[in-house]
């Protein structure tokens, strides 16, 4: 249980970096700097994957108050936008769909992990 709590604390700390990375990617996409934005996609997706795995492993601590279903649906939309090379849509999905979901997850983690 203590290891799970520590993992959740790590997720809490990492969420700040993840959200900041998404904000930078959005700024690059909006500025027409798709190459710079795309360089951030791999670390963002790896971070989301790590966060998702950590949340699954710690679900008995946060009692499934944190759901990943909405996030997974938005990620599918982002993949489709990438396939269509629609960088404006990608930026919008990051900024108006994915980021608020991650901020909600962050709030729920903060309720559980008070440091």
C-alpha positions in Angstrom: 0.0 0.0 0.0 2.8 2.4 0.8 4.5 1.7 -2.6 1.2 2.5 -4.3 0.9 5.7 -2.3 4.4 6.7 -3.3 3.5 5.9 -7.0 0.5 8.2 -6.8 2.7 10.9 -5.3 5.0 10.5 -8.3 2.0 10.9 -10.6 1.0 14.0 -8.8 4.4 15.5 -9.3 4.7 14.5 -12.9 1.3 15.9 -13.9 2.6 19.4 -13.7 5.3 18.5 -16.3 2.8 16.7 -18.5 0.4 19.5 -18.6 3.2 22.0 -19.3 4.4 19.8 -22.2 0.9 19.8 -23.7 0.7 23.6 -23.3 4.0 24.0 -25.1 2.9 21.6 -27.9 -0.3 23.7 -28.3 1.7 26.9 -28.5 4.0 25.4 -31.2 1.1 24.0 -33.2 -0.7 27.4 -33.0 2.5 29.2 -34.1 2.8 26.9 -37.2 5.8 25.2 -35.7 4.6 21.7 -36.3 8.0 20.2 -36.2 8.8 21.5 -32.7 5.3 20.4 -31.6 5.7 16.9 -33.0 9.0 16.5 -31.1 7.0 16.8 -27.9 4.4 14.2 -28.9 6.6 11.2 -28.0 7.4 12.4 -24.4 3.7 13.4 -24.0 2.4 10.0 -25.1 5.0 8.2 -23.0 4.0 10.4 -20.0 0.3 9.6 -20.5 1.0 5.9 -20.8 3.1 5.9 -17.6 0.5 8.0 -15.8 -2.3 5.6 -16.9 -0.4 2.5 -15.8 0.4 4.1 -12.4 -3.3 5.1 -11.9 -4.4 1.5 -12.8 -1.9 0.1 -10.2 -3.1 2.5 -7.5 -6.8 2.3 -8.1 -7.5 0.9 -4.7 -6.0 4.1 -3.2 -8.0 6.5 -5.2 -11.0 4.1 -5.3 -11.5 4.6 -9.1 -12.5 8.3 -8.6 -10.1 8.7 -11.5 -11.4 7.4 -14.8 -9.3 7.1 -18.0 -12.2 6.4 -20.4 -12.7 10.1 -21.4 -9.0 10.5 -21.9 -8.8 7.4 -24.1 -11.6 8.6 -26.3 -9.9 12.0 -26.8 -6.6 10.2 -27.6 -8.3 8.3 -30.4 -9.5 11.6 -31.8 -6.0 13.0 -31.6 -4.6 10.0 -33.4 -7.2 10.5 -36.2 -6.3 14.2 -36.4 -2.6 13.2 -36.8 -3.5 10.7 -39.5 -5.2 13.6 -41.3 -2.3 15.9 -40.5 -4.8 18.4 -39.1 -2.5 20.3 -36.7 -5.0 22.9 -35.8 -7.4 20.2 -34.7 -4.6 18.5 -32.7 -3.9 21.8 -30.9 -7.6 22.3 -30.2 -8.0 18.7 -28.9 -4.9 19.1 -26.7 -6.0 22.5 -25.3 -9.7 22.1 -25.0 -10.2 18.4 -24.5 -7.2 16.5 -23.2 -5.7 19.2 -21.0 -9.0 19.7 -19.0 -9.2 15.9 -18.5 -5.7 15.8 -17.2 -6.4 18.8 -14.9 -9.4 16.9 -13.5 -7.2 13.8 -12.9 -4.7 16.1 -11.3 -7.4 17.5 -8.9 -8.5 14.0 -8.0 -5.0 13.0 -7.3 -4.4 16.1 -5.2 -7.5 15.1 -3.0 -5.9 11.8 -2.3 -2.3 12.8 -2.0 -1.9 15.8 0.4 1.7 16.7 0.7 
